[in-house]
Amino acid sequence: MLSEGDDGDFLNDDRAGWRGHSMGRHGDVVNLKRFRKRVERHQSEQQAEANRARFGRTKSERIVDKQRADRASDLLDQHRIDGEDAS
C-alpha cells in the first residue's frame, strides 16, 4: 500500500523495495500505473473539494431561496402606492 509522505510525495511500502539488503539501500520498486492512478485520484478529490466550496448548494436549496426572494418581492409590490412619488 502506498502512503503519502510529509512533503506530499507518495512513498512505496516495504513489500516492493530492497529494504534490509546487505549491500545498502537500492531504489524502491514502484508500480507506475498504480502510482499514476493514485495521483490522479488525489487531484480529482482536490478538484471536487474546490467545486463543493464554490458551488456547494443543492438544487432544492436554490429553489427555496428563489421562492423566498420572489415572495418578499411580491409582498413589497403589494404595499406600493401607485401614482404618487414616495419621496
C-alpha positions as CSV (number, residue, x, y, z in Angstrom):
1,M,0.0,0.0,0.0
2,L,1.3,3.5,-0.8
3,S,1.3,6.2,1.8
4,E,1.7,9.9,1.5
5,G,5.0,11.3,3.0
6,D,5.4,14.5,5.0
7,D,6.3,16.5,1.9
8,G,3.3,15.3,-0.1
9,D,5.3,12.7,-2.2
10,F,3.9,9.2,-2.3
11,L,6.2,6.5,-0.9
12,N,6.1,2.8,-1.6
13,D,5.7,0.2,1.2
14,D,8.2,-2.3,2.4
15,R,6.9,-5.2,0.2
16,A,8.2,-3.7,-3.1
17,G,11.6,-2.3,-2.0
18,W,15.1,-3.6,-1.3
19,R,15.0,-2.6,2.4
20,G,17.3,-4.6,4.7
21,H,19.5,-5.7,1.8
22,S,23.1,-6.2,3.0
23,M,24.7,-4.2,0.2
24,G,22.9,-1.0,1.1
25,R,19.7,0.6,0.1
26,H,18.6,0.4,-3.5
27,G,15.8,2.4,-5.1
28,D,12.3,1.3,-4.3
29,V,10.3,-0.5,-7.0
30,V,7.2,1.5,-7.9
31,N,4.3,0.3,-10.0
32,L,3.9,3.4,-12.2
33,K,0.3,2.5,-13.3
34,R,-0.8,2.3,-9.6
35,F,1.1,5.5,-8.7
36,R,-0.4,7.4,-11.6
37,K,-3.9,6.3,-10.7
38,R,-3.4,7.3,-7.1
39,V,-2.1,10.8,-8.1
40,E,-5.0,11.3,-10.5
41,R,-7.5,10.2,-7.8
42,H,-5.8,12.6,-5.3
43,Q,-6.0,15.5,-7.8
44,S,-9.6,14.7,-8.6
45,E,-10.5,14.8,-4.9
46,Q,-8.9,18.2,-4.5
47,Q,-10.8,19.5,-7.5
48,A,-14.1,18.1,-6.1
49,E,-13.4,19.7,-2.8
50,A,-12.8,23.1,-4.5
51,N,-16.0,22.7,-6.5
52,R,-18.0,21.8,-3.4
53,A,-16.8,25.0,-1.8
54,R,-17.5,27.0,-4.9
55,F,-20.9,25.6,-5.9
56,G,-21.9,23.9,-2.6
57,R,-25.7,24.5,-2.7
58,T,-28.1,21.8,-3.7
59,K,-30.9,22.4,-6.2
60,S,-33.5,22.3,-3.5
61,E,-31.7,25.0,-1.5
62,R,-31.5,27.2,-4.6
63,I,-35.2,26.7,-5.3
64,V,-36.2,27.5,-1.7
65,D,-34.1,30.7,-1.7
66,K,-35.6,31.8,-5.0
67,Q,-39.1,31.2,-3.7
68,R,-38.4,33.3,-0.6
69,A,-37.0,36.1,-2.7
70,D,-40.0,36.0,-5.0
71,R,-42.4,36.1,-2.1
72,A,-40.6,39.0,-0.4
73,S,-40.7,40.9,-3.7
74,D,-44.4,40.2,-4.1
75,L,-45.1,41.5,-0.6
76,L,-43.1,44.6,-1.3
77,D,-45.0,45.2,-4.6
78,Q,-48.4,44.8,-2.8
79,H,-47.5,47.7,-0.5
80,R,-46.5,50.1,-3.3
81,I,-48.6,53.2,-3.7
82,D,-49.3,53.7,-7.4
83,G,-49.5,57.1,-9.0
84,E,-47.5,59.0,-6.4
85,D,-43.9,59.6,-5.9
86,A,-42.9,58.2,-2.5
87,S,-40.1,60.6,-1.9
